[in-house]
Amino acid sequence: MRDVAYYPLSEDKELVIAADCSGGVGEKASDEVEASYELVGKYSARVAVMEALSVGASLTGISLHNFCGQEEWPRLVKGVQEVLTETGYPHLPLTGSTESNMNMVQSAFGVTAIGTVSPEAKKTEKTPENAGFAVVGTPLWGDSVLAKKDKVLPLSLFRSLVDHPGVYEIVPVGSKGIKFELDILCQMNSLKPLSVSDSPFDQFSSAGPATCVIISFDMKIKEELKQMSSPYITFFSRQ
């Protein structure tokens, strides 16, 4: 359902694990998308961190899985730490491993975000029937992420949405597109599927490194959301 795993730690706390990976993106000759390793680290960490935070978790650690090469480790870490700083975790513990025995012809990198959440703080299955829905950001992937970075949802805005009491749920959009994630959100809340036929976006387009999110919200804060999220927000009409 959601790209997050939960494991009970106690009666009032659950372990939260979210992960993301990329392949063929980097600085090797055989990579399909050319990008600095700082950006590879940044955008991989972005997805895992957003997935964990979007369900209400507090982060406790990050694990990195590096197949780009030992020399690239500091640059990957730099990108990861940029994400952590922007989301309020500048001193979070970080560990990981590098494949140093084999010479990979393409870049590959993975990030696992680890956190905890209490059952009452979990931001899942919280959307009522009269909620509003919107996309914040633009679905982008591959080279378009770099070419149109001004349309990517800023992490500072994402953090504000996570912390807003009038936002019921946040779902980072992945490779399957807006329609797929919106259908899951409605299904988990026993709501009728919403039409996105009037959306200006390709409803099936990949959003790559979570360049946009779907939010459900209290309609009372619609104007506030419009002000705080402009020009990134696109509202769905209820049909």
C-alpha positions in Angstrom: 0.0 0.0 0.0 2.3 2.8 1.2 6.1 2.5 0.7 6.8 2.4 4.5 7.2 -0.6 6.8 6.1 -0.5 10.5 7.4 -2.7 13.3 6.1 -2.6 16.9 8.6 -1.6 19.5 6.3 -1.1 22.4 2.6 -0.3 23.1 3.1 3.3 22.3 5.9 3.3 19.6 6.5 1.7 16.2 9.7 1.5 14.2 9.4 3.1 10.7 11.5 2.1 7.8 11.5 3.8 4.3 13.9 3.3 1.4 14.8 4.4 -2.0 17.4 3.6 -4.6 18.7 4.9 -8.0 20.6 3.3 -10.8 22.2 4.5 -14.0 22.3 8.1 -12.6 25.7 9.6 -11.9 29.0 10.3 -13.4 30.0 7.0 -15.0 30.3 6.7 -18.7 27.5 4.1 -18.9 25.0 6.1 -16.8 21.8 7.0 -18.6 21.4 10.3 -16.7 24.4 12.5 -16.0 24.3 14.0 -12.5 26.8 14.9 -9.9 27.1 12.5 -6.9 26.0 15.2 -4.6 22.7 15.3 -6.5 22.5 11.5 -6.6 22.8 11.5 -2.8 20.4 14.4 -2.4 17.6 13.0 -4.5 17.8 9.4 -3.2 17.8 10.6 0.4 14.9 13.0 -0.4 12.5 10.1 -1.3 13.3 7.9 1.8 13.2 10.9 4.2 10.0 12.2 2.7 8.3 8.8 2.9 9.2 8.5 6.6 8.2 12.0 7.6 5.0 12.0 5.6 3.5 9.3 7.9 4.4 11.3 11.0 7.7 9.6 12.0 10.6 11.3 13.7 13.9 10.2 12.1 16.5 8.3 14.2 19.1 7.3 11.6 20.1 6.9 7.9 21.8 4.0 6.2 23.5 4.4 2.8 24.2 1.7 0.2 26.9 2.9 -2.2 27.7 1.2 -5.5 29.3 4.2 -7.1 32.8 3.8 -5.7 34.7 4.5 -2.5 36.0 7.9 -3.7 32.4 9.1 -4.3 31.3 8.4 -0.7 32.0 11.9 0.7 30.1 13.6 -2.2 27.1 11.3 -1.8 27.1 12.0 2.0 27.2 15.7 1.3 24.0 15.4 -0.8 22.3 13.3 1.9 23.2 15.7 4.7 21.7 18.6 2.7 18.4 16.8 2.8 18.7 16.2 6.5 19.5 19.8 7.2 16.6 21.1 5.1 14.1 18.7 6.9 15.3 19.6 10.4 17.8 16.8 11.2 21.3 18.3 10.6 23.0 16.0 13.2 21.2 12.7 12.5 23.4 9.5 12.8 24.5 8.2 9.4 26.1 4.8 8.5 26.4 2.6 5.4 28.5 0.5 3.2 30.4 0.7 -0.1 30.9 -2.0 -2.7 34.7 -1.7 -3.1 35.5 -5.2 -4.5 33.8 -4.8 -7.8 34.1 -2.1 -10.4 30.6 -1.1 -11.4 30.0 0.2 -14.9 26.9 2.2 -13.8 26.2 4.2 -10.7 23.9 2.8 -8.1 22.9 4.1 -4.7 20.4 3.4 -2.0 19.1 5.1 1.2 17.2 3.7 4.1 15.5 6.2 6.5 14.8 4.9 10.0 12.5 6.5 12.5 9.8 6.0 15.1 6.2 7.0 15.4 3.4 6.7 18.0 0.1 5.2 16.8 -1.8 8.4 17.6 0.7 10.5 15.6 0.7 8.3 12.5 -0.6 10.3 9.5 -2.3 7.4 7.7 -6.0 6.6 7.2 -6.9 10.1 8.6 -8.7 11.5 5.5 -12.5 12.1 5.9 -15.0 12.0 3.1 -15.3 15.8 2.9 -11.5 16.4 2.6 -9.9 18.4 -0.2 -7.1 17.0 -2.4 -4.2 18.6 -4.2 -0.9 18.0 -5.8 2.0 20.1 -4.6 5.0 20.1 -7.0 5.2 18.7 -10.5 5.8 15.1 -11.6 9.3 14.9 -13.1 11.8 12.2 -13.7 15.2 11.7 -15.4 16.7 14.7 -17.1 13.6 16.8 -16.5 14.3 16.8 -12.7 17.4 18.9 -13.4 16.0 20.9 -16.3 12.9 22.0 -14.4 14.2 22.1 -10.8 12.2 25.2 -10.2 9.0 23.0 -10.4 10.2 20.5 -7.8 8.5 20.6 -4.4 10.9 22.4 -2.0 11.7 20.4 1.1 11.0 23.5 3.2 7.4 23.6 1.9 7.1 19.8 2.3 8.1 20.1 6.0 5.6 22.9 6.5 2.9 20.7 5.1 3.9 17.8 7.3 3.6 20.0 10.4 0.3 21.7 9.4 -2.6 20.4 11.6 -5.0 21.0 8.8 -3.2 18.6 6.4 -4.6 15.1 7.0 -2.2 13.0 4.9 0.7 13.4 2.5 1.7 10.9 -0.1 5.0 11.3 -2.0 4.3 10.4 -5.7 6.6 7.8 -7.1 7.3 6.1 -10.4 3.7 4.9 -10.9 2.3 8.5 -11.0 -0.4 10.6 -9.5 -3.5 8.5 -10.3 -1.9 5.4 -8.7 -1.0 7.1 -5.4 -4.4 8.9 -5.3 -6.3 5.7 -5.7 -4.3 4.1 -2.9 -5.0 7.1 -0.6 -8.7 6.8 -1.3 -8.7 3.0 -0.9 -7.0 3.2 2.4 -9.6 5.7 3.7 -12.6 3.8 2.2 -13.4 6.7 -0.2 -14.6 6.6 -3.7 -11.8 7.1 -6.3 -11.3 10.7 -7.4 -11.2 11.8 -11.1 -8.0 13.5 -12.1 -9.1 14.1 -15.7 -9.0 17.8 -15.2 -5.4 17.8 -13.9 -2.8 19.6 -16.0 -0.4 16.8 -15.4 0.0 13.4 -17.0 -1.7 11.3 -14.4 0.5 8.3 -15.1 3.8 10.1 -15.4 6.6 9.2 -12.9 7.5 11.7 -10.3 11.0 10.4 -10.0 12.6 11.5 -6.7 9.2 12.5 -5.2 9.2 15.8 -7.1 5.5 16.2 -6.0 3.2 14.9 -3.3 -0.5 14.4 -3.0 -2.2 16.0 0.1 -5.6 15.6 1.7 -6.7 18.6 3.8 -9.4 20.3 5.8 -11.3 22.5 3.3 -11.2 25.3 5.8 -7.5 25.8 5.1 -7.7 25.8 1.3 -7.0 29.5 1.0 -4.1 29.3 3.5 -2.7 26.4 1.5 -3.0 28.4 -1.7 -1.0 31.2 -0.2 1.7 29.1 1.5 2.1 26.7 -1.4 1.9 28.9 -4.5 3.0 28.4 -7.2 3.5 24.7 -6.5 -0.1 23.7 -5.6 -2.8 22.3 -8.0 -6.2 21.5 -6.4 -8.4 18.6 -7.5 -12.0 19.2 -8.2 -14.3 16.8 -6.4 -16.2 14.7 -9.1 
